[in-house]
Amino acid sequence: MPPIDRAGRLSPLGLVLLAITSVGWGLNFPIMKNLLTEWPPLSSRGLCGIAGAAALALFALARRQKLSVPRPMWLRLLLVSMLTIGGWVAFMGLALLWLNASEAAVLGISIPVWVAFLAWPILGERLSPLRAVALTVALAGIAVLIGGNGLEASVEKLPGIACALAGAACVGLGTVLTKHFPLAMPPLSLAAWQIGLGCLPIAIVGLAVEQPQLAALSAIGWASLLYMTLIQFCLCYVCWFAALERLPAATASIGTLLVPVIGVLAAAAMLREPLGLREIAALVFTLGGVAVALRA
């Protein structure tokens, strides 16, 4: 299906799929935060990712997409998977031990900032003046979020802030390396391999260090695990790739800026996290800067 129809309008189905993806990923932030009260971060994120990868692989086979990986591609696939999926899953899960779900969601949208900075030395893509200004505005929004509650509160949350930014930086580096070393595989098969390879070591470390107990999970805990597996890792990825087939890449990228908005609003509604001037200002600054940077 072409990304834009003959009348120059965006595909309605593509926009619906993009909305499903953004809402699903946004709701995952408060769900992850709530699950941490029952299960440790690495085990829950890693095991859900492995189960999600297996489900995606079955879906890919049902769509008659080959799962085989060309031998020369294994090393780059492993590297990109460990960065894009493994780094994000591990660091963001740990970040939520110190941060609110809304704070983690806002820090997560710094990914385009890291992509822009890393693309300069690796791909030779220089920053235009407009994009540099836009990224500066986005960083200002992050600064508002970090320093809004005073120095003492920021120091207490410093490990979480560092983990969230590290996770975003890993995704940024993985994205740049994917552009530098393209992975020529069907999209669903590629997603299954990346999620599986990225989450496997996280799950192994989690099981060895955290030793999670299934008996500790309540009904809400089980529902959270199912959501992370079936919605976050399966449905959202299927909808994301389907949306990319129907929408221009720039439209899809800007559409994902709904993720932190949903995350912040859902955290306020589900977890009663604060939604004041600081959170709104940080969200507006960061979203505005990233949106302009993506357009520049």
N, C-alpha and C positions, 0 to 999 in steps of 0.2 A: 504494500500500500504506500503511495507517495506521501511524504510528510505534510504537504499542503495540497488541498484540492484545487481544481481548475479555477475556482472563483477566488483563489488566494486566501481562503479561510483556513484556520487551523482545524485539524481533525477533532470533532467533538468527542469521539471515543478515546483519542489520545489524551485529551485533557481530563477525561474521567479517570483513565488509568493513572495519569500523573497525580491526580488528587487522591486516589486510593493509596498510592505509594507514599505520598507526603503525610497523609493522616496516619497511616500505619506506622511509619517510622517515627513520627512525632509522639504518638501515644506510647511508644516503647520506652521513652525516657522515664516517665513516672512509674511505669510498670516495672522496669528494671530496678528503680530506687526502692519500690515497695518490696520486691523479691529479696533484696539484700537483708531484710529483717528476718528472713527465714533460711536463706541459702547463701553461701559465699560467692563472690563475683566471678572468679575464673572458672569454677566448676559449672555454674549455671550457664554462663555465656558460651563456654567451650562445648559442653554437651548439647545444648540447643543448636549450636552451629553445625555440629556433626550430623544430628538428626535432620536438620534442614537441608544440608548438602545431599544426604541420601534421598530425600524426597524430591529435590530438584533434579537429581540424576535420573530418577524414575520418570519424572515428567519429561525430561529431555529425550529419553529413550522412546517414550510414548509419542513424542513429536518427531521421531526418527532422526534425531540429532546424534551424531557419533560422539562417544565419550573418549575415544582414543586420543592420546597426546603425542604429537611428533617428537621423536627423541631429542632433536636439537633444542626443543622448546622447554624441556623440563626444568632446567636451572632458572631461567627467567620467570617461568610460571611459579616456581617455589618462592623465589625472591619477592615477586610482586604480591603473591598471596600472603606471605608473612607480614608484609608491610601494610597493604591495603585492608586486609581482613584481620589478621592476627594482631597487628599493632592497635587497630581501632578497638577490637573486642576486648583485649586485655587492659589497655590503658583507660578506656572509658569506663569499663566495669570497676576498676580500682578508683577512678576519679569520684565515682558516686559514693564512696565511703566517706568523703569529706565534703562534697558539694551537694547542693540541692539539685533536683532534676532539671529545674529551669536554668540554673547556672551552667550545668553541663551542656544543655541544649544550645545555649548562646555561644559558649566556647567552641562547640562543635562546628559552627559555621565559619570558623576561621580557616577551613580547608582551602578555599580559593586563594586566600592570602599566601598560604604556604606553597600552593601550586605556582602562583605568580613569581614568588621569590626564587623557588628552586628551578623553574623553567629557564631563568636567566643564565645561570652557569652551566646547566646540563644541556639545554636545547638551544641556547643562544637567543632566546626570545626576550628582547629588552623591554623594560617597562616604559610605556608611554606616559607622558606627564599626567593625563587624565586618570589613567589607571593607578598611578602612584598616589595621587591625591585621594582617589576613592578607597584604596587600601589603607591609607593613613586614617581616614574617617572610620573605617571598619575597626582598626586597631584602637581608635579612641573609644569606640563603644565597648570593646573588651576591657579597656582600662577603667571605664566607668563602673562596669560590673565588678571588677576585682577590688577597686579601692572605695567603692561606695559606702561600705559599712565601717570604714576606718582601718588603720594600719594593723591593729591587734587582730581583728577578725580576718583580715587578708592573710596574715602570717599563719593563723590557725588553718586556713584553707589552702595554704601554699602547696602541699603535696597533691591535693586534688586538682588545683589549677595546672600544676606542672604535668600531671598525668593526662588531663584533658587536652592540653596543647600538644603534648607528645603524640597522643593518638591522632589528632588532626594533622600533625606534621608527617606522621607515618603514611596516612592516606594521601597527603599531598605528594610525597616522594614516590609512592607507588603509582600514582596517577601519571606523574612526569615520566617515570621509567617505562610505563606501559606505552606511552606515546613514542618514547625513544626506541623501545624494543617491542613492537606490536605483537600481540598474541592472536594468531590467526586460528581461531576456533569458533564454533557455533556459540551464540551468546549464553544459552541456558547451560550447555556443557561447561563453558568457561566459568560461569558463576558457581556451578556445583563443585568444580575442582578448586576454585579459589577459596570458597567458604570452607570446604573440607580440609584442605591443606593448611589454611590459616587457623582454623579452630582446633585441629587435632593436638598440636603441642600445648595449646592453652588448656584443653581438657585434661591432658595427661598431668601437667603440672598441678592443676587444680585438684585432681583426685589424689595426688601424692601428698600435697601440702595441706590442703583444706579439709580433706576427708569428709565430704558432705554426707548427710544422713537423709535417706528418703522419708524416714519417719518424722523428720522435722517439718515436712511440708504440710501446710494446711490446704484446704480446698482452693483458697485464693492463690496459694503458692503453686499448686498444680496448674491452675488456670493460667497463671503468669508464664510458667514454663511452656505450656501449649501455645500461648500467644506468641512468645518469642520464637518458637520453632516454626509454627505453621503460618503466622502472619508476617513477622519481621523477616525471617530468612527465606520463606517460600513465596507466599502471595505477593509481598511487596517487590521482590526481585523479578518475579514473572511479569507483574504489571509495569515495572520500571523498563524492562527490555521491550515489552510490547509498546510502551509509550514512546521509546526512542525510535521505534520503527515508523511511528506516525507523526512525530513532531520534530521540528528543527532542534539540534542539540542545544542551542542557546536558550530556546524556550523551555526545554526540559530542565536545564541547569538552573535557570531562574525560578522555575516552578518548585524546585526542591527547597527554596528558601522558606516555603510554608512549613517545613519540618520543625525549625525552632519555634515558630509562632505557635504551632499546635502543641509542641512540647511545653512551652511556658504556660499556655492557657490550661492545658490538661493537668499540669502539676499543681496549679492553683486550685483547680476544681476537685481533683482526685486526692491530693495530698495536703491541701490547704497551705501550700507554700505561699510566701508573700508575693504580691503582684502590685508593687508600688511604682513610684516615679523612677527609682533607680533601675528596676528591671525593664520598665517600658523604654526608658531612655537608652539603655544599653542595647536593647533589641532593635530599636529604630536606627540608631547609629550604625550598628553592625550590619543589619539587613540592607540599609541604604547604600553603604559603602561597597558591600559585596555585589549588590545588584548593578551598580554603575560600573564596577570593575569588570563584570561579566559582559556588559554591553560594549565596553570600550575596545 
